[in-house]
C-alpha cells in the first residue's frame, strides 16, 4: 500500500470525538490518518517513519497546501472504532496494537511506524477494525 492522495470513506462505529488542530502546509484528506509533526506541532499527513505521533483520523478534507502552516484548522476524530487497511492480518491480530506507515496503511509491527490503536475485530487479511483513543 501507499499513502493516498484523495478522500477516503472510512467506516466507523460510535460517534467518536472531534477536535480541531492547526494544519501544516499540506492537503489532509478525509478518512486518512493524521499526525503531530514532531518538530513543529502542526498536523501533517506524514508519520515520518514513526517520529510523528498519531493525532487522529481526518473528518473532512483540509487543503492547506497553498498556505502557511497554521493558516487552517483540521477536524480530527480522536476516538472510536475505525475500519482500517493494511496487510498480513490474521484472527490472532485481535487485541494487538497496530501502527501507521503512511496516511492510510497500518501494520502490526512498530518498526518505523506510529502507534494508532488496538485491533478489536479481524475482518480480513487486509482489513481490521481499530479502536483509537488519543485521550487515553
N, C-alpha and C positions, 0 to 999 in steps of 0.2 A: 504494500500500500504506500501511497504517497500523500503528502499534505494536499488538501483540496483547495480549489480556488473558486468555489461557488457556494451558495447557501445550501444547507442540508436539512432534511427532515429527520430529527432525532426523536424517537419515541420516548416518552417519559411517563412515569406513574406518580401520582400525587401532585400537589400544587407547586412544590418547590419554593424556594426563597429567591427573590430578585434583589440584586444590589447594583449600584452604579459606581463605576470607576473610570478614571481618566484613561483614554486610549492613547497608545503610541501612534506614530505616523504610519499606520498600516490599515489594511482593509480586513476587518474582522467579520467573518461570515456567520450567519445564523446557523445554529446547530453544531458549531465546531468548538473545539477545546481552546481555552484562552489561558494565558499565563502571566504572572507578575514578572516583568523584566528585572532580573537581579541587580542590574546596575542603575536603572532609572526609576523603578517602581511603577511605571506605566503598564497597562495591559497590552500584551502582544500575542501574536499567533504562533510564536516560535518557542518550543520548550528548551532550546539552546543546549541540547544533549543532556538534559536533566538539571541544568543550572538554574532554570526559571521554575518557580513553584506554580503549581496548578491553581488557577483563580476561579474557574467555573466554566459553564457552557454558555456560549453567546445566545442570548434571547432573540435579538433582532440585529440584522446586519448594521454595522457601524463602519462606514468608509471614511477613514481619516487619512487615507494615503496621500491626499493632496494638501494636508495641513501639517501643522507642527504638533509634536507630542503634547497632549493635554488640551488641545482645541475642542475635542468632542469627548463625551462620556459614552460608555458602552454599558448596556444592561446584561448582567450575567445571572444564570441560575447557579446558586451556591449549595443547594442540597436537593435531594430527590433521587429517584431511580431512573437511570437513562440507559437506553439500548445503544451500545457502542460496538465499534467494529475493530477487529484485529485479526490475529491468526493463531493457530495451534492450540485452541482452547479444547478442553475435554470436560466431561461431567465432574472430574476431580478438581476442576478450576473453581467450583463453587466455594466461596469463603475466602479465596485468595485475594491479595492485593493486586491491582493492575496499575500499569504505568503508561504514560503517553510518550510516543516517539515523534509525533508531529501534531498538527492541529486536528487530526481526525482518527489516528490509529493508536490503539493501545496494545500492550503486550504484558505477559506475566512476569517478565524479567525486569529488574530495577536498573540494569546496566544502561548507562547513558540515557536515562528516562526520568520523567517527573511523575510522582505518585498522584493517581487520580482518585482511586476509591477501592471498594471491595466488591467482588462479584457476588451477586445474590441469586442469579439464575443463569444457568447454561442454556443457550438457545441452539447454537451450532458451533462448528469448529472456527467460525469467523465472527460470531456474534454472541455477546453476553450482556446481561442487564447488570449495571454497576450502580451501587449506592455511593453517591458523593455527599460529603458533608464538610465544607470548608470551615465551618464554625466549630466543629467538634473534634 
